[in-house]
Amino acid sequence: MSLLLPAIGFGVVTASILALAGVGFTLQFGVTNILNLSYGSIMTGAAFVALLVSQQGFSVWLAVAAGGVFGAIFSVALNRGVYTPFIRRGTRLFGMIIVTISVALVVQYAIQAIWGASFFSLSGLHSPSIHLGDFAFTQIQLGIVGLGLGAMVAVHLLLRFTTLGKAMRATATNPELARNCGVATDRVIDIAWAISGGLCGLAGVVLVMNVTAFTPATGGEFLIPIIAVAVLGGIGQAYGAMLGALIVGITSELAAALISPDYKDVVAFVILIAVLLVRPKGILSEIAAAKEVAA
């Protein structure tokens, strides 16, 4: 019991990071049908932007904001400059996967060429612990949880109660029909990539804040849990990704505490395999079935 409650607390923090990353990842696929496997490398890029900001003596939360802005701008430019031309040439889903893997390698090794294959950490991460009943969090961890919750509420409000959200859902369901009904799908796609890229950037920075030390490969190594979250929830489903993040985050931390820390990263892979075998469409499966990524 002494290990159980702290593990659940750490799981909530991990779930918050996964929710930011998973919702952004699945939004990109839901709106554009691109399974963007360069997502983890973009997270790393955002972390290094945050590192530059923190090295200038600015607040760590300003560094978080800078990472989010980088993720948004870079993602829109990447979609317009690289992915969209391939789509217009008729490249299909699995061909685009190869393209996104290539982009991931380019980004990762570009970062490594600039910064070197070393360990880095953000400054200003030391903060006192706060006890909430039997749970103990640092101020940074509470900030990460608050950021994750705030972003999920904002995504919910956007998708359910705004014209833009309705246009995004229409574009995700049937882009040709949405275009014929007067939806400016190109603009909607740009905005969707900006939002999802912003979530990607935020996730990249809070990830390295939580692990304290990172390398040019850190974001790429975090891609398996992100994919597990997206597949568990139903690829393309933002609400499914939120639920998947909670399950994967808490389960992985419980495995680390109760079995061995070596099992933390294994859990996401095991969950991914189990879901693909038992329910490949995920918990919320409508878009996964429509996009033909699940049988």
C-alpha positions as CSV (number, residue, x, y, z in Angstrom):
1,M,0.0,0.0,0.0
2,S,2.9,2.3,0.7
3,L,4.0,2.1,-3.0
4,L,0.5,2.0,-4.4
5,L,-0.7,5.6,-3.8
6,P,2.6,7.3,-4.9
7,A,2.5,5.2,-8.0
8,I,-1.0,6.3,-8.8
9,G,0.1,9.9,-8.2
10,F,3.0,9.5,-10.6
11,G,0.6,7.8,-13.0
12,V,-1.6,10.9,-13.1
13,V,1.4,13.0,-14.0
14,T,2.4,10.6,-16.7
15,A,-1.2,10.4,-17.9
16,S,-1.3,14.2,-18.2
17,I,1.8,14.1,-20.5
18,L,0.3,11.3,-22.5
19,A,-3.0,13.1,-22.9
20,L,-1.4,16.1,-24.3
21,A,0.7,14.0,-26.8
22,G,-2.0,11.4,-27.5
23,V,-4.8,13.9,-28.3
24,G,-2.5,15.9,-30.6
25,F,-1.4,12.7,-32.4
26,T,-4.9,11.4,-32.9
27,L,-6.2,14.8,-34.0
28,Q,-3.7,14.9,-36.8
29,F,-4.8,11.5,-38.0
30,G,-8.5,12.1,-37.5
31,V,-8.5,15.3,-39.6
32,T,-5.9,14.5,-42.3
33,N,-5.6,10.7,-42.4
34,I,-1.8,11.0,-41.8
35,L,-0.3,8.7,-39.2
36,N,2.5,11.1,-38.3
37,L,5.3,9.0,-36.9
38,S,7.6,12.1,-36.8
39,Y,5.5,13.3,-33.9
40,G,8.0,12.2,-31.2
41,S,10.9,13.9,-33.0
42,I,8.9,17.1,-33.1
43,M,8.4,16.8,-29.4
44,T,12.1,16.6,-29.0
45,G,12.6,19.7,-31.2
46,A,10.1,21.6,-28.9
47,A,12.1,20.4,-25.9
48,F,15.3,21.9,-27.3
49,V,13.6,25.2,-28.1
50,A,12.5,25.3,-24.4
51,L,16.1,24.5,-23.5
52,L,17.3,27.6,-25.4
53,V,14.7,29.8,-23.7
54,S,15.5,28.5,-20.2
55,Q,19.2,29.0,-20.8
56,Q,18.5,32.7,-21.3
57,G,17.2,32.8,-17.7
58,F,13.5,32.9,-18.5
59,S,10.8,31.1,-16.5
60,V,10.4,27.4,-17.2
61,W,6.7,28.0,-18.0
62,L,7.7,30.6,-20.6
63,A,9.9,27.8,-22.1
64,V,6.8,25.5,-22.1
65,A,4.9,28.2,-24.1
66,A,7.8,28.6,-26.5
67,G,7.9,24.8,-27.1
68,G,4.1,24.9,-27.8
69,V,4.5,27.7,-30.3
70,F,7.4,25.9,-32.0
71,G,5.3,22.7,-32.3
72,A,2.4,24.5,-33.8
73,I,4.4,26.5,-36.4
74,F,6.7,23.5,-37.4
75,S,3.7,21.1,-37.7
76,V,1.8,23.4,-40.1
77,A,4.9,24.0,-42.2
78,L,5.7,20.3,-42.2
79,N,2.2,19.4,-43.4
80,R,2.1,22.1,-46.1
81,G,5.7,21.7,-47.3
82,V,6.1,17.9,-47.1
83,Y,3.0,15.9,-46.4
84,T,0.4,17.7,-48.6
85,P,2.5,17.5,-51.8
86,F,2.8,13.7,-51.3
87,I,-1.0,13.4,-50.6
88,R,-1.7,15.4,-53.8
89,R,0.5,13.0,-55.8
90,G,-1.8,10.1,-54.6
91,T,0.4,8.7,-51.8
92,R,-1.8,6.4,-49.7
93,L,-1.8,5.8,-45.9
94,F,1.1,3.3,-45.6
95,G,3.2,5.3,-48.1
96,M,2.7,8.3,-45.9
97,I,3.9,6.3,-42.9
98,I,7.3,5.8,-44.7
99,V,7.4,9.5,-45.4
100,T,6.8,10.4,-41.8
101,I,9.4,8.0,-40.5
102,S,11.9,9.6,-42.9
103,V,11.0,13.0,-41.5
104,A,11.4,11.7,-38.0
105,L,15.0,10.5,-38.8
106,V,15.9,13.8,-40.4
107,V,14.6,15.8,-37.5
108,Q,16.2,13.6,-34.9
109,Y,19.7,13.6,-36.5
110,A,19.5,17.3,-37.3
111,I,19.0,17.9,-33.6
112,Q,21.9,15.6,-32.8
113,A,24.1,17.3,-35.3
114,I,23.4,20.7,-33.7
115,W,23.4,19.7,-30.1
116,G,25.4,16.5,-29.9
117,A,24.5,13.1,-28.5
118,S,24.6,14.2,-24.9
119,F,22.2,14.6,-22.0
120,F,20.5,17.9,-21.3
121,S,18.1,19.3,-18.7
122,L,16.0,22.4,-18.3
123,S,16.9,24.9,-15.6
124,G,14.4,26.1,-12.9
125,L,12.9,22.6,-12.3
126,H,13.6,22.5,-8.5
127,S,10.5,23.1,-6.5
128,P,9.2,22.1,-3.1
129,S,6.8,19.1,-2.6
130,I,3.2,19.6,-1.8
131,H,1.2,16.9,0.1
132,L,-2.4,16.3,-0.9
133,G,-3.5,13.7,1.6
134,D,-1.4,10.6,0.9
135,F,-0.1,12.0,-2.4
136,A,3.0,14.1,-2.7
137,F,3.7,16.2,-5.8
138,T,6.2,18.8,-6.7
139,Q,4.9,22.2,-7.9
140,I,6.2,21.3,-11.4
141,Q,4.2,18.0,-11.4
142,L,1.1,19.8,-10.3
143,G,1.7,22.3,-13.0
144,I,1.9,19.5,-15.6
145,V,-1.3,18.0,-14.3
146,G,-3.0,21.4,-14.4
147,L,-1.8,22.0,-18.0
148,G,-3.0,18.6,-19.1
149,L,-6.4,19.1,-17.6
150,G,-6.7,22.6,-19.0
151,A,-5.7,21.5,-22.5
152,M,-8.2,18.6,-22.4
153,V,-11.1,20.9,-21.3
154,A,-10.1,23.3,-24.1
155,V,-10.1,20.6,-26.7
156,H,-13.5,19.4,-25.4
157,L,-15.0,22.9,-25.6
158,L,-13.5,23.4,-29.1
159,L,-14.8,20.2,-30.5
160,R,-18.3,20.4,-29.0
161,F,-19.3,24.0,-28.8
162,T,-17.5,26.0,-31.6
163,T,-18.1,26.3,-35.3
164,L,-14.4,25.4,-35.9
165,G,-14.8,22.2,-33.8
166,K,-17.8,21.2,-35.9
167,A,-15.9,21.9,-39.1
168,M,-13.0,19.7,-37.8
169,R,-15.3,16.9,-37.0
170,A,-17.0,17.2,-40.4
171,T,-13.6,17.2,-42.2
172,A,-12.5,14.2,-40.2
173,T,-15.7,12.2,-41.1
174,N,-15.9,13.1,-44.8
175,P,-13.6,15.8,-46.1
176,E,-15.1,15.8,-49.6
177,L,-18.7,16.1,-48.3
178,A,-17.6,18.9,-45.9
179,R,-15.9,20.7,-48.8
180,N,-19.1,20.5,-50.9
181,C,-21.1,21.8,-47.9
182,G,-19.0,25.0,-47.8
183,V,-16.4,24.1,-45.2
184,A,-13.0,25.5,-46.0
185,T,-11.2,22.2,-45.4
186,D,-7.7,23.5,-46.3
187,R,-8.0,26.2,-43.6
188,V,-9.5,23.7,-41.1
189,I,-6.6,21.3,-41.8
190,D,-4.1,24.1,-41.2
191,I,-5.8,25.0,-37.9
192,A,-6.0,21.3,-36.8
193,W,-2.3,20.9,-37.5
194,A,-1.5,24.1,-35.5
195,I,-3.6,22.9,-32.5
196,S,-2.2,19.3,-32.6
197,G,1.3,20.6,-33.1
198,G,0.9,23.0,-30.2
199,L,-0.2,20.0,-28.0
200,C,2.9,18.1,-29.4
201,G,5.2,20.9,-28.4
202,L,3.7,21.2,-24.9
203,A,3.9,17.5,-24.4
204,G,7.6,17.5,-25.5
205,V,8.5,20.1,-23.0
206,V,6.6,18.7,-20.0
207,L,8.0,15.3,-20.8
208,V,11.6,16.5,-20.4
209,M,10.5,18.4,-17.3
210,N,9.2,15.2,-15.8
211,V,12.2,13.0,-16.7
212,T,14.7,15.8,-15.8
213,A,17.3,14.7,-18.4
214,F,16.8,14.1,-22.1
215,T,18.6,13.4,-25.3
216,P,17.9,14.0,-29.1
217,A,16.1,10.6,-29.1
218,T,13.9,11.1,-26.0
219,G,10.7,12.1,-28.0
220,G,11.1,9.2,-30.4
221,E,11.4,6.8,-27.6
222,F,8.2,8.1,-26.2
223,L,6.3,7.4,-29.4
224,I,5.3,3.8,-28.4
225,P,3.2,5.0,-25.4
226,I,1.7,7.7,-27.5
227,I,0.6,5.1,-30.2
228,A,-0.6,2.8,-27.5
229,V,-2.8,5.6,-26.1
230,A,-4.2,6.5,-29.6
231,V,-4.9,2.8,-30.5
232,L,-6.4,2.0,-27.2
233,G,-8.8,4.9,-27.4
234,G,-9.5,4.4,-31.1
235,I,-7.2,6.1,-33.5
236,G,-8.7,9.5,-34.6
237,Q,-10.8,9.8,-31.4
238,A,-9.7,12.6,-29.1
239,Y,-11.9,11.5,-26.2
240,G,-10.6,7.9,-26.6
241,A,-7.0,9.3,-26.4
242,M,-7.8,11.0,-23.1
243,L,-9.1,7.7,-21.7
244,G,-6.2,5.8,-23.1
245,A,-3.8,8.2,-21.6
246,L,-5.3,7.6,-18.1
247,I,-5.1,3.9,-18.5
248,V,-1.6,3.7,-19.9
249,G,-0.2,6.3,-17.6
250,I,-1.4,4.8,-14.3
251,T,-0.8,1.2,-15.4
252,S,2.8,1.9,-16.4
253,E,3.6,3.6,-13.1
254,L,1.9,0.8,-11.1
255,A,4.0,-1.8,-13.0
256,A,7.2,0.3,-12.2
257,A,6.3,0.5,-8.5
258,L,5.0,-3.0,-7.9
259,I,7.1,-5.1,-10.2
260,S,10.2,-3.3,-11.5
261,P,11.1,0.1,-13.0
262,D,12.3,-1.9,-16.0
263,Y,8.6,-2.8,-16.8
264,K,7.4,0.9,-17.1
265,D,8.2,1.2,-20.8
266,V,7.2,-2.4,-21.5
267,V,3.6,-1.9,-20.3
268,A,2.7,0.5,-23.1
269,F,4.0,-2.0,-25.7
270,V,2.0,-4.9,-24.0
271,I,-1.1,-2.8,-24.0
272,L,-0.6,-1.9,-27.7
273,I,-0.2,-5.6,-28.7
274,A,-3.2,-6.7,-26.5
275,V,-5.5,-4.1,-28.1
276,L,-4.4,-5.0,-31.6
277,L,-5.1,-8.6,-30.9
278,V,-8.4,-8.2,-29.0
279,R,-10.0,-5.0,-30.2
280,P,-7.9,-3.4,-33.0
281,K,-10.5,-0.6,-33.5
282,G,-10.0,0.6,-29.9
283,I,-12.4,1.6,-27.2
284,L,-14.0,4.4,-29.4
285,S,-13.7,2.9,-32.9
286,E,-15.8,5.0,-35.3
287,I,-13.0,6.9,-37.0
288,A,-10.6,4.0,-37.0
289,A,-13.1,1.9,-38.9
290,A,-13.9,4.7,-41.3
291,K,-10.2,5.4,-42.1
292,E,-9.7,1.6,-42.7
293,V,-6.8,1.3,-40.2
294,A,-8.6,-1.5,-38.3
295,A,-10.3,-4.6,-39.5
